[in-house]
Amino acid sequence: MSHFSTVKTELRQLQPLVQALEDLGYSPDQGSRPVRGYRGQTVSADIAVTMDQGGDLGFRWNAQTGAYELVTDLDLWKQTIPVERFLSKLTQRYALNSVLQASDQEGFQVSEQRVAQDGSIELVVTRWDA
């Protein structure tokens, strides 16, 4: 019996997702990778994070929703924060990286980045037009 859970997300772009995982201190592997769970069971994912303790984390592209979904064995979740908080932090970093990527593509540069006491991130971007 599989113990893997799939959690829907709104994470739609690969690079901001990989960068967000790296920002949070993880080392994601890209490409079709196994995600380990209960008693050595595995499931395939497009991004995998091997964990020393507990089950691995994976993200798999869902063509029907057009987003990556989290794939992990929630019974083996050994992270320091609950899965909901993990997804919240990941989504925040993903959004920041998406904005930074889009800003760069449009010729903007970050002139200021502040993290508020409540954890929100404020960006100021500028572009000089000739």
C-alpha positions as protocol buffer text, in pm:
chain_id: "A"
residue {
  index: 1
  type: MET
  ca { x: 0 y: 0 z: 0 }
}
residue {
  index: 2
  type: SER
  ca { x: 139 y: 335 z: -101 }
}
residue {
  index: 3
  type: HIS
  ca { x: 181 y: 599 z: 168 }
}
residue {
  index: 4
  type: PHE
  ca { x: 252 y: 884 z: -71 }
}
residue {
  index: 5
  type: SER
  ca { x: 41 y: 1198 z: -57 }
}
residue {
  index: 6
  type: THR
  ca { x: -2 y: 1451 z: -335 }
}
residue {
  index: 7
  type: VAL
  ca { x: -58 y: 1815 z: -242 }
}
residue {
  index: 8
  type: LYS
  ca { x: -180 y: 2056 z: -509 }
}
residue {
  index: 9
  type: THR
  ca { x: 5 y: 2385 z: -547 }
}
residue {
  index: 10
  type: GLU
  ca { x: -1 y: 2691 z: -772 }
}
residue {
  index: 11
  type: LEU
  ca { x: 370 y: 2654 z: -856 }
}
residue {
  index: 12
  type: ARG
  ca { x: 377 y: 2667 z: -1236 }
}
residue {
  index: 13
  type: GLN
  ca { x: 735 y: 2752 z: -1338 }
}
residue {
  index: 14
  type: LEU
  ca { x: 1034 y: 2522 z: -1294 }
}
residue {
  index: 15
  type: GLN
  ca { x: 1319 y: 2768 z: -1236 }
}
residue {
  index: 16
  type: PRO
  ca { x: 1150 y: 2980 z: -966 }
}
residue {
  index: 17
  type: LEU
  ca { x: 1051 y: 2656 z: -789 }
}
residue {
  index: 18
  type: VAL
  ca { x: 1404 y: 2515 z: -796 }
}
residue {
  index: 19
  type: GLN
  ca { x: 1544 y: 2850 z: -679 }
}
residue {
  index: 20
  type: ALA
  ca { x: 1286 y: 2867 z: -397 }
}
residue {
  index: 21
  type: LEU
  ca { x: 1391 y: 2522 z: -275 }
}
residue {
  index: 22
  type: GLU
  ca { x: 1755 y: 2628 z: -285 }
}
residue {
  index: 23
  type: ASP
  ca { x: 1669 y: 2953 z: -100 }
}
residue {
  index: 24
  type: LEU
  ca { x: 1520 y: 2741 z: 179 }
}
residue {
  index: 25
  type: GLY
  ca { x: 1839 y: 2536 z: 206 }
}
residue {
  index: 26
  type: TYR
  ca { x: 1743 y: 2228 z: 4 }
}
residue {
  index: 27
  type: SER
  ca { x: 1940 y: 2067 z: -280 }
}
residue {
  index: 28
  type: PRO
  ca { x: 1685 y: 1974 z: -547 }
}
residue {
  index: 29
  type: ASP
  ca { x: 1771 y: 1728 z: -825 }
}
residue {
  index: 30
  type: GLN
  ca { x: 1594 y: 1785 z: -1156 }
}
residue {
  index: 31
  type: GLY
  ca { x: 1478 y: 1529 z: -1409 }
}
residue {
  index: 32
  type: SER
  ca { x: 1286 y: 1208 z: -1350 }
}
residue {
  index: 33
  type: ARG
  ca { x: 1397 y: 1112 z: -999 }
}
residue {
  index: 34
  type: PRO
  ca { x: 1274 y: 866 z: -737 }
}
residue {
  index: 35
  type: VAL
  ca { x: 1119 y: 1001 z: -418 }
}
residue {
  index: 36
  type: ARG
  ca { x: 1159 y: 758 z: -128 }
}
residue {
  index: 37
  type: GLY
  ca { x: 885 y: 685 z: 120 }
}
residue {
  index: 38
  type: TYR
  ca { x: 760 y: 415 z: 355 }
}
residue {
  index: 39
  type: ARG
  ca { x: 967 y: 93 z: 356 }
}
residue {
  index: 40
  type: GLY
  ca { x: 1173 y: 199 z: 57 }
}
residue {
  index: 41
  type: GLN
  ca { x: 877 y: 256 z: -174 }
}
residue {
  index: 42
  type: THR
  ca { x: 942 y: 512 z: -444 }
}
residue {
  index: 43
  type: VAL
  ca { x: 742 y: 731 z: -676 }
}
residue {
  index: 44
  type: SER
  ca { x: 880 y: 927 z: -970 }
}
residue {
  index: 45
  type: ALA
  ca { x: 896 y: 1308 z: -962 }
}
residue {
  index: 46
  type: ASP
  ca { x: 1038 y: 1584 z: -1182 }
}
residue {
  index: 47
  type: ILE
  ca { x: 1221 y: 1745 z: -889 }
}
residue {
  index: 48
  type: ALA
  ca { x: 1343 y: 1546 z: -590 }
}
residue {
  index: 49
  type: VAL
  ca { x: 1496 y: 1649 z: -260 }
}
residue {
  index: 50
  type: THR
  ca { x: 1668 y: 1366 z: -76 }
}
residue {
  index: 51
  type: MET
  ca { x: 1616 y: 1392 z: 298 }
}
residue {
  index: 52
  type: ASP
  ca { x: 1846 y: 1242 z: 562 }
}
residue {
  index: 53
  type: GLN
  ca { x: 1554 y: 1181 z: 797 }
}
residue {
  index: 54
  type: GLY
  ca { x: 1201 y: 1092 z: 698 }
}
residue {
  index: 55
  type: GLY
  ca { x: 1064 y: 1067 z: 348 }
}
residue {
  index: 56
  type: ASP
  ca { x: 1201 y: 1256 z: 50 }
}
residue {
  index: 57
  type: LEU
  ca { x: 1026 y: 1558 z: -103 }
}
residue {
  index: 58
  type: GLY
  ca { x: 929 y: 1562 z: -467 }
}
residue {
  index: 59
  type: PHE
  ca { x: 747 y: 1783 z: -713 }
}
residue {
  index: 60
  type: ARG
  ca { x: 571 y: 1634 z: -1013 }
}
residue {
  index: 61
  type: TRP
  ca { x: 423 y: 1824 z: -1309 }
}
residue {
  index: 62
  type: ASN
  ca { x: 48 y: 1783 z: -1338 }
}
residue {
  index: 63
  type: ALA
  ca { x: -52 y: 1868 z: -1695 }
}
residue {
  index: 64
  type: GLN
  ca { x: -423 y: 1885 z: -1604 }
}
residue {
  index: 65
  type: THR
  ca { x: -373 y: 2163 z: -1349 }
}
residue {
  index: 66
  type: GLY
  ca { x: -69 y: 2319 z: -1517 }
}
residue {
  index: 67
  type: ALA
  ca { x: 124 y: 2319 z: -1189 }
}
residue {
  index: 68
  type: TYR
  ca { x: 375 y: 2120 z: -990 }
}
residue {
  index: 69
  type: GLU
  ca { x: 234 y: 1917 z: -702 }
}
residue {
  index: 70
  type: LEU
  ca { x: 418 y: 1815 z: -387 }
}
residue {
  index: 71
  type: VAL
  ca { x: 466 y: 1438 z: -357 }
}
residue {
  index: 72
  type: THR
  ca { x: 585 y: 1300 z: -23 }
}
residue {
  index: 73
  type: ASP
  ca { x: 507 y: 1047 z: 244 }
}
residue {
  index: 74
  type: LEU
  ca { x: 336 y: 1268 z: 503 }
}
residue {
  index: 75
  type: ASP
  ca { x: 359 y: 989 z: 762 }
}
residue {
  index: 76
  type: LEU
  ca { x: 738 y: 1028 z: 741 }
}
residue {
  index: 77
  type: TRP
  ca { x: 742 y: 1411 z: 748 }
}
residue {
  index: 78
  type: LYS
  ca { x: 1035 y: 1499 z: 975 }
}
residue {
  index: 79
  type: GLN
  ca { x: 1087 y: 1865 z: 884 }
}
residue {
  index: 80
  type: THR
  ca { x: 1118 y: 2125 z: 1159 }
}
residue {
  index: 81
  type: ILE
  ca { x: 793 y: 2288 z: 1042 }
}
residue {
  index: 82
  type: PRO
  ca { x: 455 y: 2139 z: 943 }
}
residue {
  index: 83
  type: VAL
  ca { x: 392 y: 2074 z: 574 }
}
residue {
  index: 84
  type: GLU
  ca { x: 147 y: 2367 z: 553 }
}
residue {
  index: 85
  type: ARG
  ca { x: 410 y: 2610 z: 684 }
}
residue {
  index: 86
  type: PHE
  ca { x: 671 y: 2459 z: 450 }
}
residue {
  index: 87
  type: LEU
  ca { x: 442 y: 2516 z: 150 }
}
residue {
  index: 88
  type: SER
  ca { x: 368 y: 2870 z: 266 }
}
residue {
  index: 89
  type: LYS
  ca { x: 738 y: 2958 z: 290 }
}
residue {
  index: 90
  type: LEU
  ca { x: 811 y: 2782 z: -41 }
}
residue {
  index: 91
  type: THR
  ca { x: 528 y: 2968 z: -215 }
}
residue {
  index: 92
  type: GLN
  ca { x: 656 y: 3302 z: -82 }
}
residue {
  index: 93
  type: ARG
  ca { x: 1009 y: 3233 z: -212 }
}
residue {
  index: 94
  type: TYR
  ca { x: 863 y: 3107 z: -541 }
}
residue {
  index: 95
  type: ALA
  ca { x: 663 y: 3430 z: -583 }
}
residue {
  index: 96
  type: LEU
  ca { x: 970 y: 3640 z: -507 }
}
residue {
  index: 97
  type: ASN
  ca { x: 1181 y: 3448 z: -758 }
}
residue {
  index: 98
  type: SER
  ca { x: 904 y: 3473 z: -1021 }
}
residue {
  index: 99
  type: VAL
  ca { x: 887 y: 3851 z: -977 }
}
residue {
  index: 100
  type: LEU
  ca { x: 1267 y: 3883 z: -987 }
}
residue {
  index: 101
  type: GLN
  ca { x: 1285 y: 3673 z: -1304 }
}
residue {
  index: 102
  type: ALA
  ca { x: 1007 y: 3870 z: -1477 }
}
residue {
  index: 103
  type: SER
  ca { x: 1157 y: 4203 z: -1366 }
}
residue {
  index: 104
  type: ASP
  ca { x: 1496 y: 4106 z: -1504 }
}
residue {
  index: 105
  type: GLN
  ca { x: 1343 y: 4000 z: -1837 }
}
residue {
  index: 106
  type: GLU
  ca { x: 1173 y: 4340 z: -1862 }
}
residue {
  index: 107
  type: GLY
  ca { x: 1499 y: 4526 z: -1793 }
}
residue {
  index: 108
  type: PHE
  ca { x: 1433 y: 4618 z: -1431 }
}
residue {
  index: 109
  type: GLN
  ca { x: 1693 y: 4602 z: -1155 }
}
residue {
  index: 110
  type: VAL
  ca { x: 1627 y: 4549 z: -785 }
}
residue {
  index: 111
  type: SER
  ca { x: 1722 y: 4867 z: -604 }
}
residue {
  index: 112
  type: GLU
  ca { x: 1586 y: 4764 z: -266 }
}
residue {
  index: 113
  type: GLN
  ca { x: 1468 y: 4445 z: -96 }
}
residue {
  index: 114
  type: ARG
  ca { x: 1343 y: 4441 z: 263 }
}
residue {
  index: 115
  type: VAL
  ca { x: 1198 y: 4170 z: 482 }
}
residue {
  index: 116
  type: ALA
  ca { x: 939 y: 4313 z: 720 }
}
residue {
  index: 117
  type: GLN
  ca { x: 890 y: 4197 z: 1077 }
}
residue {
  index: 118
  type: ASP
  ca { x: 584 y: 3996 z: 971 }
}
residue {
  index: 119
  type: GLY
  ca { x: 797 y: 3807 z: 714 }
}
residue {
  index: 120
  type: SER
  ca { x: 660 y: 3985 z: 407 }
}
residue {
  index: 121
  type: ILE
  ca { x: 910 y: 4094 z: 143 }
}
residue {
  index: 122
  type: GLU
  ca { x: 908 y: 4439 z: -13 }
}
residue {
  index: 123
  type: LEU
  ca { x: 1084 y: 4497 z: -345 }
}
residue {
  index: 124
  type: VAL
  ca { x: 1169 y: 4820 z: -522 }
}
residue {
  index: 125
  type: VAL
  ca { x: 1270 y: 4777 z: -884 }
}
residue {
  index: 126
  type: THR
  ca { x: 1385 y: 5044 z: -1123 }
}
residue {
  index: 127
  type: ARG
  ca { x: 1451 y: 5076 z: -1495 }
}
residue {
  index: 128
  type: TRP
  ca { x: 1627 y: 5357 z: -1672 }
}
residue {
  index: 129
  type: ASP
  ca { x: 1487 y: 5438 z: -2012 }
}
residue {
  index: 130
  type: ALA
  ca { x: 1704 y: 5633 z: -2252 }
}
